[in-house]
């Protein structure tokens, strides 16, 4: 499709690649969707070349690459490196269930346990929340097996017993294997 637009610089076409058998885009390449966004939203081929070079050198792919492409398209006067720096500095994003958020807002809890955690979320760094609260600072992250959930984990999540926390996790994620790992994210109060 990028070739059909007649807008793609040859260098862009050279770095667009599909995912391998593990679902990853090879190093130095750009995923198809990002390449297509680039050719559609940035008609200037010199700007395409600059952006593609910077994206592949920075190893930025997927959602981050498309966010950069969209910002460069909306603000053509801004240097590509400045756009990339602003996107990279953004805090990681974290979705919190409405009921978990309510316990945190009411100060019944100061953390949340989740089944999966974005690896970009780090201790002692801010995280952008998809909730009523705009942002929070992550204090610590504890990874443990479901079978090792204890009263402290329950209290952090705003529950009085471990079984109440496990019941809530199963409501959100379905049946949990006792050997499966979960993550408890503690927020600074």
N, C-alpha and C positions, 0 to 999 in steps of 0.2 A: 504494500500500500504506500510506503514511503516513496518508492520509485514513481508511483503514479502521480504523486503530487507535483512532480517536476520542480520541487522547491528544495529538495535535500542536497546539501553539499556532498560530493563524493566521499569525503572523510567520514561523514555521518553514516552513510550506507555501509562503509567498511567496518564500523565498530558495532553495528547492531547485530545482536546474536540471540539465539534462543536459549532456553534453559537446558542444562545437561540432565542426565538421568537422576540426579539428586535434587533437581529443582533449582539449581544455582546458575547464575549467569557467569560465564568465564571472566577471569580477571582481565582488565583492560577493555572490556566490552560493555555495551549498554543494552539493557533489555528492550525488547521490541516496542512495548507500550511507551516507554520513555522516549525512544527514538522517534516514534510517530508523533508524540506530543511536541517534541522539539521541532520537527519539520512543519507541523501545522501552525504552531504559535509564534515561531520566530522565522520570518521570511528572509531576513538578511543572512546570506550564506557565510559571510565573514563572521558574523555574530554566532552562527551555528558552529563554525569551526572552533572559535574561541571557547565556547561553552562545552563542546564535546571533548576538547582537549583537557579542559580543567576538570570536568566530571570524571573522565577515565583516569587522570593522574591522581585525583583525590579518592578514587575507589568508591564514589558515591553512586548508588543504584536505587532502583525501585522508587518508593514513596519520597525519599529525600531528593532524588534526582528530579522527579516530576515537580516537587515543590519549588526547587531552584529554577527549573524551566519556566514554571508559571510566574514566578516573581520577576525573572529576567524579561519575560514577555510583557508584563504589566509595567515594568520600570526600566525601559531600555537605556535610560540615561545613567543608571547605576552600574558601576564596575562589577563584572562577574564575580571576582574574588570577594567583593564586599557582600554580595548577595549570599554567596556560599558561607562566608563567615557568620552572617546573621542566622542562617538556617542551622548551621552546626551548633551554634551557641544556644539554640532553643532547648528548653528542658524536655526530657523524655515525656511521653504521654501515657497516662494510666487511667483506665476506666474503672470506676467504682460503682457497684450496684447501689440502687437507690436506698435499700434498707441498710446497707453497710454505711452509706454516707450519713443517713439519719442518725445512726448510733454515734458516729464521730462528731457530727454537729451538736448533738445533745450531750457531748462529753461523756458518753457511756463507754466509748471505745477510743483508742488512739492508734489503731492500726487495722489492717484487714489481711485475711489469708486468701490467697488465690491459687488456682490450679496451675496457671502458666504466668510467667513474668517476662516481660520484654527485657532482653539482656542489656539494653541501654540504661535501664533504671539502676542507679548506683546509690550506695549509702552516702549520706552527707551531701547529697546534691538535690536541687529542686526538681520537682516533677509536676507537669501540667496535668490537672485532673479533668476528666470528662464527668462533671457533676455540677452541683450547685456552687461548690467552692471552686475558685479558679485555680489555685495552686497550693502546694504544700511542700515542706522539706522532708525528705526521707531521712530518718534517723538511722535505722538499721534494717537489714533484710536477713531473715532466718529461713534457711532451707532445711526441711526435715521430712521424714516419711509420715504419712497419715497416721500410722500406728503410734507415732511418738508425740502426737498432740497432747498437750498437758493443760493444767489449770491456768498457767500464765498465758498461753496462747488464747484460751477461752476469754480471759479477762481483757487482753489486748483488743479482741474483736467485739467486746461488749456482751459476752455471755457469761453465765455463772458456772457452767459445767462444760467439760470436754465434749460430752455427748450432744449438747445443744449446738456447739460449734460444728461438729461433724454433720449433724442433721441439716444445718444451714448450708454447708458446703455441698452436700448431696442434693439439696434443693436446687442449687445453682449449677452443679456440674454433673449430676447423675451419680450413680453408684461409684464409690471410690475404692480402689485396691489399697489395702493397708500398707503395701510396700511402695506405693507411688509417692513421689515427692511433691510437696506443696511449698509455697512461699508465704511467709508472714512478713508484711511490710509495716514497719513501725514508723509513724510520723512524729515529728517534733511537736510537742504540745504547745 
